[in-house]
Amino acid sequence: SGTSGLPAKGGAATDNGGASALNTDRTCQDLTLNSGAVITVTGDVRINVRDDLTLNNSSQIVVTPGSRLELYVADRVTLSSSSSLNPLTSNPAGLTLIMYGANSDMTLNTNTSICGVVYVGDDLTMNSGSAIYGAVLVDDELTMNGTSAIHVDTDPVSYTPLTLPTLFRACRAGCIA
C-alpha cells in the first residue's frame, strides 16, 4: 500500500498531477507536487523529507478526518499558486509540520494555506492571500505581506502547541529515520 509516487525510503519524489493515497510512513530526499497533484493521507502517517518540500499549481496533501500526518522537513517548504497542506481548516489536529534543519525557511506564496500545528526552524514568509489555521511557532523572522493571515485555534483539545519545542528538540536529537 502507500502511494507509487513516494518512495518508502530514499530518493526524490515528484508527482506531476493526479491523485494518490498514502497510509504508511515514508522518507524521501525531496518531495515536489505539481499541476494539481493530490496526496490523501489515511490513518496515522509520518513523512520525513530530508531536503525540500514544494507544492505548486493547486497541489494538496489532504489529511482525512480521524487521520494524522506528522510531516518532518529538513530544509525549505514552499507552497505556490493555490496549493495547500491539510486544506480542511476545521482540523488543525490532523497535521503537525516540523522543520528541523538549521536553516529551514518556509515561504507561502499567493493563495496558499496550511491547517495544522507548524514549527518553522528559521524564517517564515507569508505572501498575499496565504494563511495558516491552527498554531505556528517561528524560530527566527516572521514576515507577513499583503492579506496573509494566521488564524489561531484556541481549542486545547485540538492540539498542544506547547509541545512543539519538545518535538523540535527530539528531531534535532535524531528521532527521524
N, C-alpha and C positions, 0 to 999 in steps of 0.2 A: 504494500500500500504506500501512501505518500503521493508525491507528485513527480512525474517524469522529468519536469524541468528543473528540479532542485536536487543536487546530489546528496546522498546520505552523508558523505564526508568528503571534503576535499575542495575541488576546483571552483571556478567561477560559474555562475548560473545566470542566463539571460532568457527571459520569456518575452517574445515579441507579439503577444496577443493571445486571446483565448482564455479559457477558464481551466483551473486545475484545483484539486483538493489536496490538503495536507493534514495528516493525522499522526505523524511521527516526527521525532526530533531530527534536526538537520544541522550540518555545519558546512559552510562554503566560504570561499575566499571573498568573492564579490557577489552581490545579488542585484540584478537590474530587471525591472519590469517596464515594458514599453507598450504603446499602442492599445491601451485598454485592457491589458492583461489583468486577470483576477486570480488570486490565490485565496481559497476559502479554507480556513482553519477549523477543524472539528476536534474536540477533546482538548487535553492539556498538552501543549506542544512548546518546545524550545527550539529557537533558531539562533545559531551563532554565526555572524558574518564577520570574518576576520579582517576585512578591509571596509569596502564601501557598500552602502545600501542606497539604490537610486530607483525612484518611481517616476515615470514620465507619462504624459499624454493619457490622463484619466485612468491610470493603473491603480489597483487596490489590493491590499491584504485585508480580507474580511474575517473577523472572528465571530463565529456563530454564537447565539445566545447559549449560555451554560458552558461555553468553552473558554480556555485561557491561552494566551500566547505570551511567552517570555521571549523577547527579541533582544539579543546582545549584539552590539555593533562596535567594532574596534576603532574605526576611523570616521568617515563622513556619512551623514544621512542627508539626502537631497530629495525633496518632493517638488515636482513641477507640473504645471498645466492640469489642474483639477484632479490630482492624484490624492489618495488618502490611505491612512493606516487605521483600521478599525472604524469604518465610517458610521457605525451605529452609535451615535452620540449619546445615547442613553445608557451605554455600557462601558464606562471607563475602566471598570474592574477586569474587563476582558483582555486588556493589553498592558504589559509592562515593558517599556523600552529603556534599556540601559546602554549608554555609550561609555565604553570603558577604556579607550585609548588615551594616551597623554594629550593629544591634540584633536579630540573628537568634536568637530563642529557640525551643527545642523543648520540647514537652510530650507525654509518653507517658502516656496515661491507662490505666485498668483493662484488664488482659489484652491489651496491645498488644506488638508486637515489631518489631525491626529486626535483620536479619542482614547485616552489611557493615562497611565502614570508614566511620566517621562523624566529621565535623568540625562542631562547633556553634560558631558565631561569637560567641555570648553565653552565655545560661543554658540548662541542661538540667534539666528537672523530670521525674522518673520516679515514677509513682504505682503503687499496689498491683498486683502481677501483671505489670508491664511488664518487658521485658527487651531487652538489646542483646547480640547474639552477634557477635564479631569484634573490633573495636577502636573506641575512641571517644576523641576529643580535645575537651575543652570549654574555651573561651577564658575563661569567667568562672566562674559558680557551677554546681555540680552538687548537686542535691537529690534524694535517694532516699528515698521514703516506702514504708511497708508492706513488702511482699515483692518489691520491684523488685530487679533484678539485672543485672549486667554480666558476661558470660561472655567472657573474653579468649581469642582464638585465638592460640596461640603458634607456629603453623606459619608460618615465614618464607616458605615457598613461596606461601602463600595471598595475601599482600599485603605491602606495605612501609609500615607505619604512620608511619615517619619521613618519608615523602614528603608527608604531609598539610599541614604548614605551607608547603611549597613550592607545592603546588597552591592553597592558600588565597591566598597572595601573588599567584600568577598570576591568580587570579579577580578579586581586587581591582584588578589592573592592567588588566583589561578583556578577558580571553580569551573571555568568553561572548558569543555572538551575540545 
